[in-house]
Amino acid sequence: MSTDGTDLGATIRSWRDRLTPEAVGLPAGRVRRAAGLRREELAELAGVSVDYLVRLEQGRATTPSPQVAGALARALRLTDGERDHLYRLAGLQPPFDGRICDHIPAGMRRVLTRLGDAPVAVFAADWRLVWWNRSWAAVLGDPSRVAPDERSLVRSRFPVAGHRGWAADWPVVVANAEASDRAIVSDLRRASARYPDDPRLTGLIRRTLDGNAHFARIWADGAVGRHPEDRKTVRHPGVGPITIDCDVLADGDTDLKIVIFTAAPGSADESKLARALTAHTVLPPAP
């Protein structure tokens, strides 16, 4: 049992203490020694016995069932993050709807607006492009020219007959194409374990396995991982080839990936990148 107040029992107590009777629709009743809920009140709200709640808070019970954990989370009015923390403290996998998220949280939107003129895009867990800024469109072409379901890095790197995507005019040359392809496939395999029931992801994997032998060969290796940073060359029609560094920042809750292109400071590539940006005024979609 932890002595620093971070174990399951202490955490439940702290959440109970912060929740007032009024917040859960209970009468305040007589004068209380503390503002929080009594054990009896929380037990009634969660549908568990007072004795079991006492044992949980005292650390004599540490493995509640998923049903009990869910009931406590609802009774305690926990946020999604707090609910997931409760499940993990109980040794349980947090509840998960199994669908890929395309929604960009408000905090991430604020980060995107602070990245200046760097070409930036946001990809979902299946590497579908869900947002880009005007600099990205200026350097790589306007993604709005293709349908949303064709804005896929996987489809561009592993083209399949009948699905054009960006494959015909993708202007990026990767320094180590094989390593980059393997990174994308291993990241996609990781996503497949987290989102096994997402039809968009499972359909993408199935079509690509059936239609692209290179993808099928890499997939068969079974590697699992994340896509790291790498170096690329963009074949820009106005300023010529631009060598850029590609950094990928991943959000742990949504699996959204922020992809950022930059050039070495003071280099000729930085100058060419700046010229490419000033030559276009393509507007990005709203986050």
N, C-alpha and C positions, 0 to 999 in steps of 0.2 A: 504493500500500500504506500502511495506517495505521501510525503510529509510536507510538500510545498504547495498544496492546494490545487494541484493540476490533475488529480485523479478523477475518476468518474463520480464518486460520491461527493467530493468537495465541489465539483463543477455543478452538479445538480442542486446542491444547497445554495450556491451563489446565485443561480438562476431563480430558484424559489424565493430567495430573500429579496430580489429586486422587483418581483411581480406583485402588485397590489391586488387586493380582492376586487376592487372596482374595475380593474383592467380586464378581469375575466368574468365580470357580471355577477360577482358575489357581494352580498351586503357586508359592510365593514364590521358590523357587530360591535361588541364591547371594545373597550380600550385595549390596544395590543402593545406588547413589549417591543415589537418590531413591525415595520411596515409591510413586510412580505407575507406570502401565503404560509399558512400552517401546513404541516405534513398531512393532516387529515384532509385539508381542502385540495391539495395537489393530488393526493391518492384518489379522491372521489372524481376529480376532473379527468384523471388518466385511466380510471377504471382498474386500479390495482389496489391491493390491500395495504393498509398503513404499515403493517409489519414488514411487508416486502420493501416498501419505500424506505423504511428505517434501515433495513439491512443494506440496501443500495447506498444510502448516504453514509453509512458507517463503514463501507468497504467490505462487508461480509457477504455481499452478493455483487458480482462484477460482470456477469454475462447475461444481461436481459435479452429476451428474444427480440427480433426485429419488430414484432407487433407492439411490445411494451415500449421499445425505444421510440417508435413512431407516436404512440399515445402520449408519452412524456413530452416529446417535442411539440406536439400540438397543444397540450395543456399548458406548457411553459411559454407558449407564443414565441418559439425560437425562429430566428432567421434561417434561411437555407444554409448559410455557412455554419451557424451554431448547431443546427440539426446534424449536418455532416460530421461536425466535431464530436457530438454526442455519440453518433454511431461508431466512429473510429475509437473513441475511448472504451466503448463496449466491445471492441473487437469485431465490429460488423462492417460490411460494405455499405456505404451511404446509398440511399435510394437514387435511382437513375432512370430517366425515361428512355434512354437508348437512342435518342435522335441527335443528329448533328446540329449544332447551333450556327446560324448565320447572323444572328443579331449582335451588333457591336455595343458593348456596355458603355455607359456614359463616361466612365473613367478612361477607357481606352480611346474614346473619341477625343477627350481632352489631350491625351498624349499625342494623337495623330496631328492635331492642330499645332502642336509645339515642335514638330519636326522640320519646320521651315520648308525650303525648296527641294529637299531631297526627294527623289522618286520613292514613293511608299505605296504599298498595297496590303490589303488584308485578305488572307485566304482562310477558308473553313478547314475543318479537320480532314476533309477529303480532297484538299487542294483545289477547291472551286474558288475563284476570285469573287469576293463579295463587296469590296470597296477599293478604290484607288484615288490618288490625288491627280491634279492636273500635270504635275511633273512626271508621274509615271506614264500618263497618256502621251506626253510630249516625247518621251524617250523611247517607249516601246510600242507606241500606237494606241489608238483609242479602243479599249475593250468593248465599248457600247456598240461597236459595229457587228458584233456577233451575239447570238442569243445567250441568255444567262447560263443555260446548262452546258453551253460549249466553252464557257470561260474557265477552262480546267487546265491546270498545269500538267496533270496526268495525261489528259488527252492530247496535249500539245507535245509532250515528250514521248508518248507512246501512242502514236496515231493508230486509229482503227478505221477501216473502210466504212464510209457512210457517216462519219463524225469528223467534221472539218476542224473545229476548234481553232486554235491559233497555229496549227501545224504547218499550214501552207506559207505563212509569212512571219513566224516567230523569229524576231531579229536577234536572239541571244545565242552566243556560242560559249559553251562552258569549257573552262580550262581542262578539267578532267571529267569528261562526259560520263564515263562508266561509273566513277565514284559518285557523281551527282545523281545519276539514275538510280543507283543502289540506295542512296540516302532517301530519295523520294519513295521508293518501293518499301523500304523498311519502315518509314514513317507511316505509310499507308497501312501496312500490316499491323502496326501498333494501334492505329485508329480502328481497325477491324475488330480488335479484341474489346475495345471500349464501346464501340457502337455496333454490336453484332446484328442488331435488328433494324438498322437504318436502311431503308430500301434504296436510297440514292447511292450510298456507299457500296452496298452489296451488288447493286446493278453495275456500277462503274467497274468494280473488281472483276465481276463475271465477264462483262463485255471485253475488257482489256485482256484478260487471260485468254479468251477465245480468239481475239483478233490481233494480238501483237505477241509474236514469239519471243522478242527480247524481254518484254515485261514478264512473260510466263517463265522464262529461264531464271530471271532474278528472283521472282516470287518463290520459285521452287527451292531456293537456298534457305528460306525461312528466317532471314535476318530481321531483327526488330530494333528500331532506334528512332532518333529524331534527326531532322534535316539540319545540319550545321551550317555555318557560314562557308562561303566559297568565293571564288573569283570568276567573273564572267566578262565577255566582250560583247557589247551591243553594237550591231551594224546599223548605225543611224544614217538615213538617206541624205541628211543635210550636212553633217559634220564629219562623217566617216566613222570608223571603229572607235569605240570608247571602252577602255578597260575599267571595270568597276568592281568594288567589293560588295558582296551580298551578305547581309546579316539577317538572321531570322530570330525574332523574339516571339516566344509562345506564351499564351495565357493558359495557366494551369486549369482554370475552372471551365472555360469554354472550348479549349483546344484551338482557338483562333490563332493565326500566325501573322505577325506583322513582318513584312519583308521590306528591307530598306536597302537602297543602292547608294553608295558613296564612292567618290574618287579620291585618290591620295592627294592631300593638301599640297598646293603649289605645283602640281603636275600638269602636263599637257592635257591629260585626260580630264582633269578638273575644269580646265578652260573649255574643252569641247563639250563637257556636260553642261556648263553654264550657257553656252551658245545654243545648245539643243533646247534648253528650257525656255530661253527668251524668244525662241522662234515659234512657239506654240502657245495657245491660250485655251486649250481644251479644258472644260469644266468637269470636275469629278462628280459622281453621284453623291447624294446626301448620305452621311453615315447612318 
